[in-house]
Amino acid sequence: MNPSISRRQFVQFGSMCLVAPLGTFTNRKRSSVSSLEKLRTAHVGVGGMGGSDLNSVASHPMVEVAGLCDVDSNILQGALAKHPGAKVFSDFREMISRMGDSIDAVVISTPDHTHAAATMTAMLAGKPVYCQKPLTHEVFESRQMRLIARENQLVTQMGVQIHSLAVYKRAVRMIQDGVIGKVSHVHAWSNKNWGYDGPGFEGNQPPPKNLNWDLWLGTAPERPYVPGVYHQSNWRKIVDFGTGTLGDMGVHIFDTPYTALELTAPNWAKTTCRPPTGVGHPEKNIVEYEFPGTKYTTDTMVWKWYDGADAPPGAEDVGLPAGTQLPGQGSLFVGETGQMLLPHIAEAVLFPEAKFKDFKRPQVADENHYHQWVDACLGNGTTSMSFDLAGPLTEALLLGVVANRFPGQKLDWDNENLKVTNIEKANSLIQRKYREGFEIERLIKATPSLVPIQ
Ligand SMILES: NC(=O)c1ccc[n+]([C@@H]2O[C@H](COP(=O)([O-])OP(=O)(O)OC[C@H]3O[C@@H](n4cnc5c(N)ncnc54)[C@H](O)[C@@H]3O)[C@@H](O)[C@H]2O)c1
């Protein structure tokens, strides 16, 4: 490494070399990484999935865990015990600004409502980011994060680790090879229930001493702490923090059809569910989207999602032979010349079975999604779920989450201007108002590229 170039400049330069000039936005391979020291990572949210993200990133031989941040001091201590050399923080803004040049890349594994604030803070400090799924809580935030990543030419990856598994990569190949012809419909489902149909919560209990409730709330509206309702995990069910079952499992399950069919933005989305309560996401949803056609689909493509007790749909309802057992989570691609059933994290099954009995599956290998990101940060290879793909995928998905506040109504979508054109009220859910004092507004205003993406 040129001694006159600081380590930070080198990593930034390295990451800049990973992307093509603005306009094409694909990662490009840097010629040599031999002299680079370890990638020093900082982790925001180290409990739950964050603990698993930390282990997976740290398992790369070129990673040194330098910073750990969590609003729960018990969880933070647990992570510190495994990485005693790391500095610890409860506020990610402080960690990123105080650690400055002594960290190279940031992993974000907080609840959904904090993804944008933490990721934007990291990216505006010039750090490559691995951010959990769904990329953001709001449609607008996904668009902004994609723009900021592009503008700063940063290596990014959304945390859909199963995207890099052979079963999903093979399914993408089979669809793109035309094994079932052009696809007209995709049915997808999860029998999980990350909804809550009950009333608002009573009580104003002080949060436990180990939890910084104010920082946990972050950009979201202030409210009293209630044990067991938000921290940990259950925030998924609550509209201000999570994105329901569609945002949680839909990202994984939607990913393969979205990637394989090269879908763009939906024309419209419509949800069938109970009326909104203002508290939780509905416990049962059927969400329909229409997408413009692509080279792998018919003129338009309909994607239909079922969750909670509405999932899975009946085999005959989706055109499969009566008696076919559908998995609890998965998707079905309906093509002109056959169907492909893709159970969640399992091998695809082709229908009619007799027609495909001698079908030879393409050979593809598993990849490590985390190591792919680390390698790309070090200038080696590219990521497969950069924000250029994760952004539009999440935007599309979140439009369906917005639609669950307007049951039975089609939300017509103007993607260029990021607007629902026929229900003005829905637009306040595309970009929410943040809690005053959290400074995310300042971060967003600091990005000059507030323009729609075509
Ligand atoms: N890719 C996957 O397979 C997968 C699986 C589970 C969860 N997830 C995603 O991971 C994220 C976290 O989910 P979870 O189930 O681990 O939630 P969780 O509530 O169990 O854990 C979140 C962790 O983040 C910490 N935290 C919360 N706010 C914070 C803040 N402002 N700063 C620092 N730390 C903060 C919490 O204390 C906790 O340790 C979500 O976005 C979820 O969708 C992904």
Ligand as a Chemical Component Dictionary entry (heavy atoms), coordinates in Angstrom:
data_LIG
# 
_chem_comp.id                   LIG 
_chem_comp.type                 NON-POLYMER 
_chem_comp.pdbx_formal_charge   0 
_chem_comp.three_letter_code    LIG 
# 
loop_
_chem_comp_atom.comp_id 
_chem_comp_atom.atom_id 
_chem_comp_atom.alt_atom_id 
_chem_comp_atom.type_symbol 
_chem_comp_atom.charge 
_chem_comp_atom.model_Cartn_x 
_chem_comp_atom.model_Cartn_y 
_chem_comp_atom.model_Cartn_z 
_chem_comp_atom.pdbx_ordinal 
LIG N1  N1  N 0  -31.826 -12.478 7.531  1  
LIG C1  C1  C 0  -32.488 -13.205 8.407  2  
LIG O1  O1  O 0  -32.664 -14.414 8.259  3  
LIG C2  C2  C 0  -33.038 -12.535 9.632  4  
LIG C3  C3  C 0  -33.507 -13.296 10.711 5  
LIG C4  C4  C 0  -33.960 -12.619 11.836 6  
LIG C5  C5  C 0  -33.971 -11.238 11.866 7  
LIG N2  N2  N 1  -33.547 -10.538 10.778 8  
LIG C6  C6  C 0  -33.541 -9.053  10.778 9  
LIG O2  O2  O 0  -32.591 -8.623  11.743 10 
LIG C7  C7  C 0  -33.052 -7.431  12.360 11 
LIG C8  C8  C 0  -33.085 -7.645  13.874 12 
LIG O3  O3  O 0  -34.054 -8.625  14.166 13 
LIG P1  P1  P 0  -33.978 -9.476  15.525 14 
LIG O4  O4  O 0  -34.964 -10.553 15.408 15 
LIG O5  O5  O -1 -32.567 -9.838  15.798 16 
LIG O6  O6  O 0  -34.470 -8.373  16.582 17 
LIG P2  P2  P 0  -34.169 -8.359  18.147 18 
LIG O7  O7  O 0  -35.127 -7.405  18.721 19 
LIG O8  O8  O 0  -34.140 -9.762  18.665 20 
LIG O9  O9  O 0  -32.673 -7.817  18.253 21 
LIG C9  C9  C 0  -32.331 -6.511  17.880 22 
LIG C10 C10 C 0  -31.021 -6.161  18.552 23 
LIG O10 O10 O 0  -30.722 -4.799  18.229 24 
LIG C11 C11 C 0  -30.558 -4.053  19.421 25 
LIG N3  N3  N 0  -30.971 -2.674  19.149 26 
LIG C12 C12 C 0  -32.217 -2.177  19.038 27 
LIG N4  N4  N 0  -32.179 -0.874  18.719 28 
LIG C13 C13 C 0  -30.887 -0.538  18.629 29 
LIG C14 C14 C 0  -30.189 0.669   18.323 30 
LIG N5  N5  N 0  -30.839 1.814   18.059 31 
LIG N6  N6  N 0  -28.848 0.658   18.331 32 
LIG C15 C15 C 0  -28.149 -0.470  18.618 33 
LIG N7  N7  N 0  -28.755 -1.658  18.914 34 
LIG C16 C16 C 0  -30.105 -1.681  18.899 35 
LIG C17 C17 C 0  -31.398 -4.773  20.459 36 
LIG O11 O11 O 0  -31.021 -4.476  21.772 37 
LIG C18 C18 C 0  -31.118 -6.218  20.085 38 
LIG O12 O12 O 0  -29.887 -6.636  20.593 39 
LIG C19 C19 C 0  -34.409 -7.129  11.753 40 
LIG O13 O13 O 0  -34.290 -6.198  10.733 41 
LIG C20 C20 C 0  -34.867 -8.476  11.206 42 
LIG O14 O14 O 0  -35.747 -8.349  10.106 43 
LIG C21 C21 C 0  -33.065 -11.164 9.684  44 
# 
loop_
_chem_comp_bond.comp_id 
_chem_comp_bond.atom_id_1 
_chem_comp_bond.atom_id_2 
_chem_comp_bond.value_order 
_chem_comp_bond.pdbx_ordinal 
LIG N1  C1  SING 1  
LIG C1  O1  DOUB 2  
LIG C1  C2  SING 3  
LIG C2  C3  SING 4  
LIG C2  C21 DOUB 5  
LIG C3  C4  DOUB 6  
LIG C4  C5  SING 7  
LIG C5  N2  DOUB 8  
LIG N2  C6  SING 9  
LIG N2  C21 SING 10 
LIG C6  O2  SING 11 
LIG C6  C20 SING 12 
LIG O2  C7  SING 13 
LIG C7  C8  SING 14 
LIG C7  C19 SING 15 
LIG C8  O3  SING 16 
LIG O3  P1  SING 17 
LIG P1  O4  DOUB 18 
LIG P1  O5  SING 19 
LIG P1  O6  SING 20 
LIG O6  P2  SING 21 
LIG P2  O7  DOUB 22 
LIG P2  O8  SING 23 
LIG P2  O9  SING 24 
LIG O9  C9  SING 25 
LIG C9  C10 SING 26 
LIG C10 O10 SING 27 
LIG C10 C18 SING 28 
LIG O10 C11 SING 29 
LIG C11 N3  SING 30 
LIG C11 C17 SING 31 
LIG N3  C12 SING 32 
LIG N3  C16 SING 33 
LIG C12 N4  DOUB 34 
LIG N4  C13 SING 35 
LIG C13 C14 SING 36 
LIG C13 C16 DOUB 37 
LIG C14 N5  SING 38 
LIG C14 N6  DOUB 39 
LIG N6  C15 SING 40 
LIG C15 N7  DOUB 41 
LIG N7  C16 SING 42 
LIG C17 O11 SING 43 
LIG C17 C18 SING 44 
LIG C18 O12 SING 45 
LIG C19 O13 SING 46 
LIG C19 C20 SING 47 
LIG C20 O14 SING 48 
# 
